[in-house]
Amino acid sequence: MKQFVLVHNIPSPYRLFLFDVLASRLHQRNVDLLVHFMAKGHHDRPKDWESALGMTMFEHSFWWDCGPSISGKKWHFNPGLLRWLMRNRPEFLMVGGPWDSLTGVAASLFARRKKGICWGEGNTQSPGNLGAGLGEAKRFLLRRFDVFAVPGAEGEKLARMIVGATGSRPRIVMLPNLVDDSKFKTAEKFCASTLKRMRMEFGVADDERLALWPARLIHNKGIPDTLRLLDPEALRGWRIVLLGDGPQRDEVLRLIAQRGLTSCVSLHSPIAYGDMPAAYACADLFMLPSLQDPNPLSVVEALHSGLPILVSNRIGNLPEALQEHSNGWVFDPANPAAAKATFASAFTCPINQLQAMGQASKRIASGFWATTRAVEAFLDAVPVE
């Protein structure tokens, strides 16, 4: 059989789901999927992610990583994997984030393949460094590929910015960031006692509405910036649960106290990924006010879960995720006055309107992020045949 080889950094629940679906759809085309991981995990990612590998259906391997860590970022370098890629010549080679690791750069340049696919998820709001030197280096790497897979419209715009006037190579195709929609879109499967227990764990009273804000406590997520804009008086009847951990934890707790937000904003440590569907199911609103966020999967999870969304205009999947005034609100973090007005609109919205917006979110998710349809469209566009 033909072989589709995918080079990726680490396993995560949503990627493992995508790879399982990809393996299934490839098998129907008489193609085998083999995934090469650069590492088993990162220090800032949940340990329980690794355990999910035991339930996967696709063939995979891990490679010794001797790459350096610079300013908190791991630059994977896998000599054994690179040797494998130079000795074998699969029909299809897909490299995730070709300039995000030393392995990705080397694989882009030297790995043998009949058809090369670059896989990236940037956006024009946070395009990374496209200055003269790095921009030309990225263009040079991209010209080594036949296809550039991007998750949406913002990714396509960024791809065209990088590629420039290089003719038809690489060709840009869509591969949306996908989650296991079957786990998130059936909130009614949770009994009332389960949802009540989850709300109690979050410290949410029976008469409070819940805004769920899942985010690592890092600069790019815009957490201190948003806390400085929140008004306790405008949040009456609401409990915002910030679900995450990270280096900004002490600053976040200090700001919650200083701003008088303790009665309406709570910081909760991360929960197991398997419990996230119930967390969304017991919420009334989803928040993600990021300063930079290439293509957040939490947005896709929230849409499938039937939640209205309150997001910044810096998230990469905004064009696909939000139909303003239909399923939520968007604001610009650079405009504090307008952001405050947007927050006021969201937190004074009647419950029946929130629920109608949530149903609109479900319709949006079942369109662009329908798993089988999205994967088949990607394979047709490559094409894999």
N, C-alpha and C positions, 0 to 999 in steps of 0.2 A: 504493500500500500504506500501511497504518497505520505509525506510527513510534513506537518505544520509545527515548526519549532518556535516557542515563545520564550523570550528572555525577560525576566521580571525581577524586581528587587526583593520583596518579601511577601509571604502569604498573608492575606487578610480575609475576613469572612466574605466580603462582597466580591473580591477578586476570585476567590475560590469558587463562588457560585457562578460567576461569569465563565470561568474556565471549564466548569462542569458542563454548562450549557453549550459552550463552544465545542467541547470534545464530542458531545452527543450529536450536534448538527454536522460536524466534520465527518464523523463516522458514517453518517448517511450519504456522504459524498465520497466514501472510500478513502478517507484521509485520517491519519492518526495524529493526535495532539501530544506533544511533549513539551512540558514547561520546565525551564531551568530557573531556579531561584538563586539569587546572589547571597542571600542570608536567611536565617530562620526568623529573625525579628529585629526590631530596633529597641533601644533602651526606653524610648518614649511611647511605645505602643503596648497595648494590653498583652499580658502573657497568655491569656486564654485563646488568643488568636491562633497560636501554634497547634492547639488541640483539634481545631477544626479540620486540619489536614487529614485526620484519620477517617473522615467521612467522604472524602473526595473520590471521584471516579476516573480522573485523568492521570496519565503517567507523569511523574515529576521527579526532579532530583535537586539536591542542594550541593553547593560548591564551596570549598574553603575560601574565605574572604580575608585578604590581607590589606585591604584599603585603609587609608588614614581617615581620622575624624578631624575636621577643620571647622572651628567655630560652631561646634555642635552638630555639623552635618557629616554623615558617613558617606565617604566616597568609595563605594564598593569596587574592589579589584579582585577578580577571580581568575588566576592564571590557568587552572585546570579547565574551567569552562571555555576560556578563549582557545585553548589547545583543541578541545572537542569541536568548537565551531570552525576551526581552520582545517580540521581533518575530515569533517563531514560536509555534505552539500545537500541540505534539505530542499524540497521544492519550494517551501515558504518559510521565511525567517521573519519574525516580528520582534522588534526590540522596543521595550518600554522605556521612555525617557532617555533617548540616546545621548544627551549631554548632561544627564543628572548623575552619572557615575563614570568612573574610569573604564569599567567593563563595557558600559553602553557605548562610549566613544570608540573603544578598540573594536567592539563587535561591529559597529557601523562601518568602520574602515576596512577591516580585514576578514570578517566572517564570510564563508562561502555560502551562496544560496542561488537559487534560480530566480526567485522573486523576493524582494525585500520590502518589509512594511515597517514604517516608523510609527510609534504610538505615543502621542503626547496629549496633555490636557491643560495647557496654558490658556490665558485669555488676554484680551487687549487692555483690561484694567490693571493686570499685573503681569506684563509681558516678559519680565526678567531683563537681563542686560542684553540689549541689541546694538550696543555701540559698535563702532567701526570694526574693531578686532573680533569681539565675540560674535557680533552679528554675522560677519563673513564666515567665521568658523562654523556657526550653526547652519548657514546656507550650504557650506561645503559638505557637512555631514548629511544634510537632507538630500543632496543630489546623489548620494549613494543608494537611495531607496527608490522603489517604483511607486509606492503608495504611502500616503501620510494619513493615518487614522486619527480623527479628532472627535471629541464628544459632543460638539454642538456648534452653533453659529459663531460664538465668540472664539472658539478654537479654530474655526475655519478662517476667520478674519486674521487671527494671529499667524496662522500658517502662511497666509498670503503675504503678510508683512515680512515674514522671514524669507520666504522663497523668492519673492521679488520676480523680476522678469527672467525666469529660467525656462520658459517654454512650458511643456506639459509634464515635466518631471520635478518632484513626484506628484502624482494625481491625488487629490484630497477626497477622502471618503469619510462617512460618519460611522462611529462606534460609540453610542451613548454610554455613559457610566451607569451601570445597571446594578440593581439590588434584587434580592429574592422577593419579588412583589407578593408572592403567596403568603409570606410571613407578615406583611405589613398592611395589606389592603382589606383584611377581614377583622376589623375592630370588634365586631359583634360576637366573635368567637370567645372573647374574654368574659367570664361571668362577672357580675357586679361586685362580688366579694374580692376577686383578684384586683380589679381596678381600685376598689376602696383601699385595699392593702397597699397598693403602690402609691396612692395619694398620701396615705398616712406616713409611709416611709419618706416621702418628700416633704412632709410637714404641711400639707395643704388641707385646709379646713373644708368641711362639707359645703359651706356657702361661698367658697372662693373659686374663681376660675384660675386655670393653670396655664401659664405660658412656659413652654419647654424650650430651653436654650442649651443644646448640647454643643460643647466646644472645649478644645484644649485651651488651657490658660496660658496663651502665648500672644505675642504682640499682634500677629496678623489677624487674630480674631476680633480685635477692636473692643475688648471687654472693658477696660478702664475708661476708654473714651465714651462708651455707651452709658456706663454707670454714672458718669458725670452729667449726663443729659436727662436722666430719669428723675421724675418728680414724685415723691411719695404720695402727695395729694391726688395726683392724676392716676395713681395705681390702686385706688380704693376698690376692694373687692377682687383684687388679683393677687396671685402669688407667682412670681417669676422664679423658676428653678434653673439655676445655672449648673449644668451637669458636666463636670470635668475636673481636671487636675493639671498642674504644670508649674512652671517657674514664677508665674504671676500670682500664685495663690495668696501670699501674704498681702500683696498690694490690693487684690480684689476684696479680701475680707476687711482690710482697713477702709477702703472706699465705701463699702456697704455700710459700715458703722458711721463714718464721717458724714455721709449723705443722708443719714436717717432712713435708710432703706431696709433695716432689719425686719420690719413688719411685712414687707412685700417682696423681698428678694432673698433667696436662700442659695448657698453654695453647697452642692452635694457631690460627693466623690463619684467617679464613673461607675456604672453598673455593667454587668455582663452583657455582651452584645445580644445574647439570646433573650434578654429581658427588655430590650429596646422596643419591640412591637407593643408590649403592654404599656410602656411609658408613653409612647405616642397616643395610644388608645385612650388613656385617661386625661389627655391634655385638651385644651381648647384653642391653642394658638402655638405656632412654631416661630422661634426667633433665631436669626443668624445675621448680626450686624457687622460682618467681617470687614476689615480694611483690605485684605488680600485673601482670595480663596479661589484657586483655579477651577474646581468643579466639584463642590461639596456634595457628597452622597447623602448626607443627612437631609438635605433639601428633598432629594428624590424619595427617601424613606417617609418624610413628612407628607409629601403629596400622595403617595400610595395609601398612607394612613388616614387620609381625609381631613387634613388640617389646613386652615388658612395660614398663610406665611407672611412674616414681617422680616424683610431682608434688606441688606444694603445693595447699592448698585455695583458693588465690587465683586459679586460672586459670578463665576464664569458661566453657570447654566441659567442665568437670569432670563435670557430671551425665551427659552423653552419652558421655564418653571412658572413665570408670573404673567398673568393677564390682569393688569392693574384694575382695581375696583371689581374684579370678578372673583379672584381667589386670594387677594391679599394686598400688601402695601410694600412700596420700595422707597428708600431714602438715600441721600448722598451724605456720607459721613463728613464731608468737607463743608457742609452747610448745616451747622448746629440748629439754627432757628427753624429751618424747614424740617429737620429730623424730629425736633420736639413736637411740631405740629402733626407729623405723621404718627408718632407714638400716641399722641392724644386721640387721633382718629381710631387707631387700632384698639386702644384700651377703653374706649367708650362705645365700641360697636355692640349693638344688641346681640344677644346670644343666638337668636334665630338667623340673623345675617351671618354670623360666624359659621354656623352650621351649613348654610347655603354655600358659603365660600369654600368650606371643606369639601362639599360634594363636587364643586368645580375643580378643586385640586385633584380629586380622584380621576375625573374625566381627562385632565391634562396628563396625568401620570400614565393612564392606560393607553394614551395615544403615543407620545414620543418614547416613553420608557417601557413599552410592551416587550418583554424579554425575547421571546422566540422571533418575533417579527424583526426586531432590531438586529439580532445576530444574523438572521438569514439575509437581511438587506446588506449587511456588511460583507458577508461572504460572497454574495452576488456581485457586489461592487468591486471586490479585489481584482478579478474574480478567482474563486477557488473552485476548480473543476477538474 
